[in-house]
Amino acid sequence: MDDLGLSQDSAGLSMFTGEEEIFSFQRTLSRLTEMQTEQYWIEGDRSRK
């Protein structure tokens, strides 16, 4: 934690693990891929869901 310049109080905070980062990245790729499909745009406004 010293490399990040964090205080002892923040040392106990949860940091993303490599697995969480990989999951997040893969989910982002999946969503971006889905958003490129015609079906995604045909279905319309998702803000109402």
Backbone bond lengths (Angstrom), bond angles and torsions (degrees), N, CA, C in turn:
res aa  C-N    CA-C-N  psi(-1)  N-CA   C-N-CA  omega(-1)  CA-C   N-CA-C  phi
1 M - - - 1.446 - - 1.526 111.57 -
2 D 1.328 116.29 -23.22 1.454 119.77 -178.83 1.525 111.95 -61.58
3 D 1.324 116.72 -34.05 1.463 120.22 179.95 1.525 111.50 -62.91
4 L 1.326 116.66 -28.21 1.456 120.90 -179.29 1.521 112.57 -87.79
5 G 1.328 116.48 -7.79 1.454 120.19 -179.78 1.519 112.88 71.01
6 L 1.326 117.66 29.71 1.457 121.47 -179.04 1.521 110.51 -91.42
7 S 1.316 115.74 149.85 1.462 120.12 177.73 1.522 110.05 -77.81
8 Q 1.323 116.17 169.10 1.463 121.20 177.74 1.524 110.73 -60.31
9 D 1.339 117.68 -33.73 1.465 121.16 -179.89 1.520 111.53 -61.24
10 S 1.302 116.79 -35.94 1.457 120.20 -177.83 1.522 112.39 -89.78
11 A 1.323 117.35 -5.98 1.464 120.71 -178.37 1.523 111.89 -64.17
12 G 1.332 117.63 -27.61 1.456 120.95 -179.07 1.516 113.97 -83.22
13 L 1.312 117.70 -5.96 1.459 120.28 -179.29 1.517 110.73 -67.29
14 S 1.303 115.39 144.59 1.460 120.56 179.32 1.523 109.74 -73.28
15 M 1.305 115.78 131.74 1.456 121.33 175.43 1.521 107.50 -106.88
16 F 1.326 116.62 153.75 1.461 119.01 176.40 1.519 109.46 -60.89
17 T 1.320 115.58 137.30 1.457 119.43 173.63 1.520 107.88 -88.29
18 G 1.295 116.28 167.37 1.460 119.84 176.97 1.517 111.58 -59.10
19 E 1.333 117.05 -37.87 1.465 120.69 179.83 1.520 111.09 -64.70
20 E 1.331 117.48 -40.41 1.462 120.60 178.73 1.523 110.94 -65.69
21 E 1.316 116.36 -39.26 1.463 120.43 178.33 1.526 110.75 -64.34
22 I 1.322 116.87 -43.27 1.466 121.31 179.09 1.521 110.10 -62.94
23 F 1.339 117.02 -45.52 1.463 120.98 178.53 1.527 110.65 -59.29
24 S 1.332 116.66 -46.86 1.464 120.66 -179.46 1.523 111.59 -61.30
25 F 1.312 116.48 -42.77 1.463 120.81 179.74 1.524 111.04 -64.38
26 Q 1.336 116.78 -45.17 1.463 120.63 179.48 1.526 111.22 -63.84
27 R 1.320 117.41 -38.48 1.463 120.76 178.45 1.528 110.53 -65.86
28 T 1.323 116.25 -40.10 1.461 120.23 177.35 1.523 110.85 -61.78
29 L 1.330 116.88 -45.55 1.467 120.21 177.81 1.522 111.10 -60.09
30 S 1.330 116.67 -42.06 1.457 121.39 179.59 1.529 111.07 -61.52
31 R 1.314 116.41 -45.19 1.467 119.89 -179.56 1.523 111.59 -66.55
32 L 1.322 116.97 -41.25 1.463 119.58 178.45 1.526 111.21 -64.31
33 T 1.331 116.15 -38.52 1.464 120.63 177.43 1.524 109.98 -63.91
34 E 1.338 116.18 -44.61 1.466 120.38 179.18 1.526 111.09 -61.45
35 M 1.325 116.66 -39.51 1.460 120.59 -177.47 1.528 112.55 -68.21
36 Q 1.317 117.35 -13.23 1.459 120.89 178.00 1.528 112.58 -88.76
37 T 1.330 116.95 -5.58 1.460 119.41 -177.08 1.525 111.15 -84.06
38 E 1.302 115.54 152.07 1.459 121.44 176.91 1.524 110.50 -64.18
39 Q 1.324 116.66 -39.60 1.465 121.10 -178.92 1.529 111.48 -58.87
40 Y 1.293 117.17 -40.14 1.467 121.64 179.17 1.530 110.38 -57.50
41 W 1.312 116.75 -45.01 1.460 120.95 -176.98 1.518 111.99 -77.74
42 I 1.325 118.22 -27.70 1.464 121.41 176.89 1.530 110.48 -67.08
43 E 1.338 116.53 -36.74 1.466 120.95 -176.48 1.523 113.28 -67.06
44 G 1.297 118.92 -18.14 1.454 121.61 172.43 1.516 116.70 88.50
45 D 1.316 114.92 -155.64 1.465 124.06 -173.02 1.524 111.72 -68.00
46 R 1.323 116.37 120.83 1.462 121.49 -179.65 1.525 113.04 -92.09
47 S 1.300 118.71 -5.74 1.468 120.84 -177.79 1.521 111.80 -69.24
48 R 1.314 117.41 -16.33 1.470 121.39 179.90 1.514 112.41 -85.95
49 K 1.325 118.81 -10.72 1.469 121.98 -176.43 1.499 111.59 -80.16
